[in-house]
Amino acid sequence: MTDSYRTVTGEASATFEIKGSEFVGYVSPANSVSEAEAFVERIERRHDDATHNVPAYRVPAGEASADRPGKVMLREYSSDDGEPTGSAGKPALNVLQQQEIRNVVAVVTRYYGGTNLGVGGLARAYSRGVKEAVAEAGVVEERPHRMLSIATDYDDSGTVRGILESADVEFEADYDERVSFSVRVPVETVAELEERLNDATSGRVDIE
């Protein structure tokens, strides 16, 4: 059985105020470093007038493979973004670690309100930002997935689409000179799906 993991169900945010400083915590699912960085940049643009935008994420450093489906190396990252060392990024990341959530990115935005909170107060505030955003999003058990690119001629496209629909996987179809399917498949069922597609089309399907 492929190892399942905990992640957030979707994007969410939570806002609160401490001694005049406004904090906004954000979380989002992210399946790669590039997805996590893109989310961080989006929040930074949204709050480009904020005093601090503190990021933290735990995402796969690479894709799970069929022979090691549950063995994904995690890239963990955080930054204090100008707050005192260790007062912001690490407490934010600690929440994700303690709740054993991965494939997730968090950003806690702060608008300074004129009163210094001290290192302990900041650590509690940034932790709270992530905790409340995670609670708002909700946590779900997920299985590692792989993205497959499937290409076929029009004659076989209906067969391929039918198999994908019966397998209950997420996919998008692009009808050009050939028909291309971008498919998100649980790692543990990749081999079985590839075998079904090849059998049904007598090997006329290209899978990457």
N, C-alpha and C positions, 0 to 999 in steps of 0.2 A: 504494500500500500504506500503510495506517495505521501510524504510528509505534508500535512496541511499547515497553514500558518494564519496568524491573526493580522487583519488589516482594517482600515476604516472603510465604511460602505460608500463614501463619496465625500465631496467637498463640504466643509462646514466652517462656521466661525462663531466666536463668542467675544463679547465686549464687556469690560468692567473698568472701574476707576479706583485708584488707590492714591490718596493724598494729592488729588489734583491731576495725577498722571492718568491718561487714558490708555488702556491696553486693548488690543484686538488680536485674538488668537485665531489662526487659520490652520486647517489640515486638509490634505487631499491624498488620495491614492497616487502612487508613482511607482512605475515598474522598472525605472532605469535612472541613472545619474542625470541624463539629459532631460528626462521628464521632470525630475525634482528641481533641477536648476531653472527650467522654464517656468515652473510654478513660482519659485522664489522671485524671479525677475518680474513676473506679472504682479505680484504683491508689492514689490518695490516700486514699480511704476504707478500702481494705484495709490500708494502712500509715499510719493516722492517728497512730501513735505514733513514726513514723520522724523522724530529725533533718532529712532533706531528701528530697524527691521531685522529681527534676529531669526536666522534659519536653523533648522535641524532636520536631518533626514536619515532614514535607514532603508536602503534600496539595494537590489541585487547588483553586484559588480559585473555579472555576466548572466547569460541564460542558463537555466537548468538543462541538463542533457538527458537523453533517454536512459543512459546507463547509470547516471547519478542524479535522478530526478529531484531528490530532496536536498541535494548538496549544493546550495547556492552560496557563494561568498557574498557577504553583506558589506556594502560600503556605508560607513557611518560618518556623518559630518555635522559639525555645528560651528557657529561663529558668534562671538559676542557683539559684533558690529558696533564697536566703540564703547560699549559698557565695560565696567571694570572686569579684568580677567577672571573667568570662571563664574561670573555672576548671572549669565544669561544663556549662552548657547549650551553649555554643559547641563544645566538644570532642565532646559527644554528637551534635550536629547535623552536625559535620564528617564523622563516620563515614558517615552517611547520604548526604552529598554525595559523598564520595570513592568510595563503592561504587555511586554513581549509582542509589540506591534511592529511589523515591517512592511516593506513596499509602501512607505508613507513619507510624506514631507510635511513639515510644520513651519510656520512663520509667525512670530509674535511681534506685532507692531506696537511701538510706544510713542506717545506724544507727551513730552516732559511737562509736568505741571508746576514746576517751581520748587518742589520739596524733594531733597535727596532721600532715597529709601534705604541706602546702605546696601552692602553686599548681600546680607541675609534677606533683606526685604525684596531686593531685586530677584534673587534666586526663587523666592516664594512666588513672586508675581509672574515670572516667565514660566515657571512650572504650572501655575494655575492657568495661564493662557493656553498651554497645550492640553492640559487635562480637560478644561471646559470645552474646547473645540472638539476633542476626541469624543467626549460624552455627547455632544450635540450631533456628531456624525454617526455615532454608533460603530460597533466593532463586529466583524464577521469572520468566520472561518473560511479560508480560501485555499484552493489547491494550485500548485505551480502550473503555469500554462506555457505553451510555445506558440509562436506565430508561424503558420505555414502559408506559403504562396503556391497556389494550385492553378495551372493553366491547362485548358483543354479546347478542342474544336467545338463549334456550335452543336454538332451532331450529338456529342456526349454531354453537353452542358446541363441538360435537363436531368440526366442520370446523376451527375455529380451533385447538382443542387439538391436533388431528392435525398441523397445519402447524407449530405451535410445537415439538412433539416431533420432527418430521422435521428441523427446523432446528437441533436440538441446542442450544437456548438454555435458560437457567435461568428458571423462571417459577413463580408461585403463582397458584392460581385461587380465586375467592371466589364462591360461588353464592348470590345474593340474588334480588331482583326480576329483575335481569339477571345475566349472568355477567361477572365482571371478572377480567382477567389482569394481573398485575404481572410484567413481563418485562425481563430483563437481556440486552441485545443488543450485540454488538460494533458500534461506530459504523459501520464500513465496510459492514455488511450491513443497516443499518436500512432504507434505501430499498427494497432487494430484498424484505425481509420484509413491509413495508407493502404493496408491490405485490401480492405473493402473497395476502395476507389480503383485500385489496379485490377482487381478481379472483375468489377462491373464494367470496366472500359477495355478489358483485355490489354492493359498496360499503355493505353493511349493518353494517359494523363501525366503531366509533368508536375512533380511535387518537390519543392525546395523548403 
